C-alpha cells in the first residue's frame, strides 16, 4: 500500500491548472466545468467565512447535473429544459464562470496566481 499525504490546496490548484489547459486548447468543456467546480468546492471548504466556518461552496455539480422533477421545474418557472437525458446550458459560459470562481477562491486563499490563471483573467478583461 502506498498511502501518501496530499495538500487540498495543491489538489485544487492542479484541478484548476488542468481545467485551464483544456479550456485554452478548446477541448472538453464538460471536464473544464467538472474540474473547476471540484476545485471551487475544495477551496470553499478552506476559505474562512465571516462566521469563522468554511465558505459555502457552489451548488454541487451532482445537484446541477441531476434533473429537476417536472413539479420543481414548474415551481421555478422552468419550461422543461432538463430531463433524465439532457442538459441545456451555455457550455462556454458555465466553464468561464466556474473557472473564474475557482481562480478567485485560489487567489483569496493563497494571494497568488499562476501564469495560466493570469492569462485567463487577462483574456476575460480583454473581452
Backbone bond lengths (Angstrom), bond angles and torsions (degrees), N, CA, C in turn:
res aa  C-N    CA-C-N  psi(-1)  N-CA   C-N-CA  omega(-1)  CA-C   N-CA-C  phi
1 X - - - 1.435 - - 1.531 108.41 -
2 X 1.325 116.15 139.16 1.457 121.21 -176.51 1.529 110.16 -124.76
3 X 1.317 116.96 65.95 1.452 121.60 -179.27 1.519 109.04 -78.20
4 X 1.321 115.67 129.12 1.454 121.51 179.81 1.515 109.59 -125.23
5 X 1.295 115.73 166.21 1.462 122.79 179.22 1.528 108.05 -102.64
6 X 1.349 116.72 131.40 1.451 121.44 -178.59 1.523 110.01 -125.91
7 X 1.303 116.35 136.44 1.459 122.72 177.25 1.529 109.52 -76.40
8 X 1.326 116.52 128.82 1.464 119.92 178.10 1.528 110.42 -61.41
9 X 1.318 116.57 -38.09 1.466 120.28 177.83 1.526 110.95 -59.72
10 X 1.335 116.56 -43.23 1.458 120.15 179.91 1.531 112.30 -70.20
11 X 1.326 116.81 -34.52 1.467 119.92 175.65 1.526 109.11 -61.98
12 X 1.331 116.26 -47.43 1.466 120.43 -179.79 1.526 110.50 -62.06
13 X 1.323 117.08 -42.37 1.469 120.01 179.22 1.529 110.31 -60.84
14 X 1.324 117.35 -44.82 1.462 120.63 179.99 1.530 110.82 -62.26
15 X 1.327 116.59 -40.13 1.464 119.86 177.78 1.526 110.42 -63.06
16 X 1.327 117.48 -42.77 1.471 120.77 178.91 1.523 110.09 -64.56
17 X 1.327 117.20 -45.45 1.464 120.65 -179.00 1.531 111.36 -61.64
18 X 1.320 117.01 -41.51 1.469 120.39 177.75 1.522 110.49 -66.13
19 X 1.333 116.66 -42.32 1.462 120.62 177.47 1.523 110.96 -61.38
20 X 1.329 116.96 -42.44 1.468 120.54 178.47 1.523 111.63 -64.17
21 X 1.323 117.51 -41.11 1.470 120.32 178.41 1.524 110.40 -60.17
22 X 1.318 116.62 -45.83 1.470 120.63 177.67 1.525 110.96 -62.90
23 X 1.321 116.55 -42.58 1.468 121.60 -179.35 1.533 111.04 -61.63
24 X 1.334 117.19 -49.00 1.468 120.49 -178.68 1.521 111.94 -65.51
25 X 1.342 117.03 -29.00 1.463 120.91 177.22 1.528 111.85 -81.59
26 X 1.330 116.90 -6.85 1.460 120.81 -178.67 1.520 112.44 69.37
27 X 1.334 115.79 31.64 1.456 120.53 -176.21 1.515 111.71 -115.66
28 X 1.286 116.69 144.12 1.459 126.31 165.71 1.530 114.69 43.08
29 X 1.328 115.35 67.52 1.463 119.77 -179.21 1.527 112.42 -64.93
30 X 1.318 117.99 -22.36 1.470 119.13 174.86 1.527 110.23 -64.19
31 X 1.329 116.62 -41.30 1.463 119.72 177.27 1.520 111.39 -69.40
32 X 1.325 117.37 -35.54 1.465 120.83 175.08 1.522 109.35 -57.68
33 X 1.326 116.50 -47.51 1.467 121.62 -179.77 1.528 110.74 -61.90
34 X 1.314 116.12 -46.26 1.465 120.32 -177.95 1.524 111.43 -64.44
35 X 1.323 117.18 -46.25 1.467 120.83 -179.42 1.527 111.72 -65.96
36 X 1.319 116.88 -45.66 1.467 120.11 -179.88 1.527 110.65 -64.74
37 X 1.320 116.96 -40.14 1.463 120.64 178.51 1.514 111.88 -65.35
38 X 1.320 116.95 -39.87 1.468 120.50 178.42 1.528 110.48 -66.26
39 X 1.329 116.62 -41.47 1.472 120.35 177.80 1.518 110.49 -63.54
40 X 1.314 116.64 -42.25 1.464 120.79 -179.44 1.518 110.66 -63.10
41 X 1.315 117.00 -38.15 1.469 120.05 178.28 1.527 111.33 -66.32
42 X 1.321 117.36 -42.23 1.470 120.39 177.56 1.527 110.03 -62.77
43 X 1.331 116.14 -48.72 1.465 120.21 -178.47 1.523 111.11 -64.33
44 X 1.337 116.47 -34.72 1.462 120.60 177.80 1.519 111.92 -61.23
45 X 1.322 116.78 -31.86 1.465 121.05 177.30 1.532 111.40 -74.15
46 X 1.330 116.58 -29.06 1.461 121.02 -177.10 1.526 113.33 -85.99
47 X 1.329 116.34 -26.87 1.465 119.71 -178.09 1.517 111.24 -77.56
48 X 1.321 116.89 134.90 1.465 118.97 177.24 1.527 110.66 -73.48
49 X 1.311 115.33 140.85 1.468 121.40 175.01 1.526 107.69 -98.57
50 X 1.324 117.48 165.31 1.468 119.53 179.88 1.527 113.42 -53.14
51 X 1.319 118.37 -32.52 1.459 121.76 -179.76 1.523 113.44 -83.55
52 X 1.338 116.59 0.73 1.451 119.67 178.26 1.515 113.90 94.74
53 X 1.313 118.21 -8.91 1.466 120.76 177.86 1.517 108.65 -96.31
54 X 1.333 115.88 175.04 1.453 120.09 178.95 1.520 111.31 -63.67
55 X 1.324 115.58 151.84 1.462 121.77 177.63 1.521 109.27 -63.37
56 X 1.318 117.24 142.73 1.458 120.49 178.42 1.521 108.74 -69.87
57 X 1.338 118.29 119.33 1.463 120.16 -177.90 1.526 111.94 -72.04
58 X 1.308 115.18 166.18 1.460 120.89 174.97 1.519 109.58 -58.66
59 X 1.306 115.29 162.33 1.453 119.71 174.77 1.525 108.94 -52.87
60 X 1.292 116.75 133.82 1.450 121.92 -179.67 1.524 110.75 -53.80
61 X 1.323 116.06 139.05 1.460 119.39 177.87 1.519 111.42 -61.38
62 X 1.328 116.59 -31.77 1.459 118.56 177.25 1.529 109.97 -62.64
63 X 1.320 116.40 -37.96 1.462 119.88 179.16 1.531 110.79 -70.30
64 X 1.324 116.38 -38.16 1.457 120.33 178.07 1.527 110.47 -63.41
65 X 1.329 115.91 -42.93 1.458 120.24 -176.06 1.522 113.70 -79.29
66 X 1.333 117.11 -17.47 1.460 120.63 178.88 1.520 107.76 -79.28
67 X 1.325 118.44 125.72 1.465 120.11 -177.98 1.523 111.81 -65.87
68 X 1.312 114.47 145.66 1.462 120.38 174.71 1.520 108.44 -78.57
69 X 1.298 116.43 148.41 1.455 119.60 175.66 1.524 108.53 -66.62
70 X 1.322 116.71 159.84 1.462 120.73 178.64 1.524 110.43 -57.20
71 X 1.326 116.75 -37.82 1.465 121.03 179.84 1.534 110.72 -64.47
72 X 1.341 116.90 -45.24 1.464 120.71 178.49 1.523 110.70 -63.08
73 X 1.344 117.33 -41.48 1.457 120.79 179.65 1.526 110.70 -60.93
74 X 1.339 116.15 -45.14 1.462 120.18 -179.59 1.524 110.51 -64.58
75 X 1.323 116.38 -42.88 1.462 122.22 179.88 1.532 111.17 -60.45
76 X 1.329 117.05 -37.13 1.457 121.75 -178.55 1.528 112.29 -91.21
77 X 1.320 117.31 6.76 1.456 120.82 177.61 1.515 113.95 76.54
78 X 1.310 117.48 17.22 1.457 120.62 178.18 1.522 109.08 -86.10
79 X 1.303 115.27 153.25 1.463 118.90 -177.04 1.521 111.22 -116.46
80 X 1.304 115.83 54.33 1.459 119.12 174.44 1.508 114.57 71.93
81 X 1.341 118.17 33.85 1.457 120.67 -179.83 1.522 112.53 -74.48
82 X 1.301 117.66 -18.39 1.454 120.83 -178.58 1.526 108.64 -121.68
83 X 1.298 115.62 146.39 1.453 119.96 171.03 1.525 107.55 -148.79
84 X 1.292 117.04 -170.51 1.458 120.07 -175.21 1.529 113.39 -64.99
85 X 1.328 117.85 -22.12 1.460 120.28 -172.77 1.522 115.73 -115.63
86 X 1.339 118.50 -13.03 1.452 119.38 -172.84 1.523 112.23 -138.12
87 X 1.328 114.96 149.39 1.458 123.29 170.28 1.518 107.37 -117.91
88 X 1.299 116.58 146.82 1.459 121.75 176.68 1.525 107.04 -121.11
89 X 1.334 115.94 114.26 1.458 119.83 -178.68 1.512 109.75 -159.26
90 X 1.313 115.76 162.93 1.453 122.05 171.45 1.528 105.26 -86.48
91 X 1.308 115.93 100.73 1.460 122.15 -171.13 1.532 112.03 -59.50
92 X 1.328 117.41 -46.07 1.464 119.79 -178.75 1.525 110.58 -66.42
93 X 1.317 117.10 -41.09 1.467 120.33 179.79 1.528 110.66 -60.92
94 X 1.318 117.48 -43.19 1.463 121.33 178.30 1.521 111.00 -64.09
95 X 1.340 117.02 -41.50 1.464 120.88 179.51 1.527 110.58 -63.33
96 X 1.323 116.63 -45.31 1.468 121.28 179.71 1.526 110.27 -63.50
97 X 1.329 116.79 -43.32 1.463 120.80 -179.68 1.526 111.22 -60.59
98 X 1.331 117.05 -50.53 1.462 120.28 -177.11 1.529 112.09 -68.54
99 X 1.328 117.38 -37.98 1.464 119.45 175.39 1.526 110.28 -62.52
100 X 1.314 116.37 -43.55 1.463 120.46 178.92 1.513 112.23 -59.71
101 X 1.335 116.41 -44.46 1.469 120.69 178.90 1.527 111.12 -63.89
102 X 1.310 116.60 -45.13 1.460 120.22 -178.89 1.531 110.62 -63.32
103 X 1.319 117.30 -42.22 1.465 121.43 179.59 1.530 110.69 -66.30
104 X 1.318 117.33 -42.50 1.469 120.26 176.79 1.522 111.20 -59.53
105 X 1.320 116.45 -43.87 1.465 120.34 179.64 1.526 111.31 -66.15
106 X 1.330 116.12 -40.06 1.462 119.49 178.63 1.527 110.18 -61.99
107 X 1.321 115.97 -44.25 1.461 120.41 179.20 1.534 111.08 -65.03
108 X 1.324 117.14 -40.50 1.461 120.67 178.32 1.527 111.16 -62.36
109 X 1.318 116.17 -36.28 1.464 120.38 -178.25 1.527 112.10 -77.35
110 X 1.330 116.40 -43.23 1.465 119.89 -171.18 1.528 114.18 -105.16
111 X 1.318 116.29 -21.73 1.465 119.67 -175.58 1.518 112.85 77.38
112 X 1.314 117.72 9.84 1.462 121.63 -175.57 1.522 110.68 -133.79
113 X 1.328 114.67 159.80 1.463 121.76 174.32 1.523 108.89 -135.58
114 X 1.320 116.19 142.85 1.461 120.51 175.43 1.528 108.88 -77.94
115 X 1.313 116.40 170.40 1.467 119.75 179.03 1.532 110.82 -63.92
116 X 1.326 117.71 -36.37 1.471 120.53 178.44 1.533 110.70 -67.01
117 X 1.328 116.50 -38.81 1.469 120.32 177.66 1.530 110.40 -64.60
118 X 1.336 116.52 -42.30 1.474 120.52 177.28 1.529 111.01 -63.20
119 X 1.317 116.65 -41.27 1.467 121.15 178.30 1.528 110.39 -60.12
120 X 1.328 116.64 -43.62 1.462 121.05 178.74 1.530 110.65 -61.77
121 X 1.319 116.45 -46.75 1.464 120.10 -179.95 1.522 111.38 -64.04
122 X 1.327 117.35 -38.53 1.472 121.37 177.47 1.522 110.96 -64.61
123 X 1.335 116.26 -40.80 1.471 120.17 178.06 1.520 111.09 -61.47
124 X 1.321 116.64 -42.57 1.459 120.14 -179.94 1.512 111.03 -65.52
125 X 1.318 116.66 -39.84 1.462 120.79 -179.38 1.533 110.54 -65.67
126 X 1.337 116.54 -30.51 1.455 120.77 -179.39 1.516 114.21 -80.92
127 X 1.316 117.42 -10.21 1.488 120.21 -177.83 1.499 111.18 -86.46
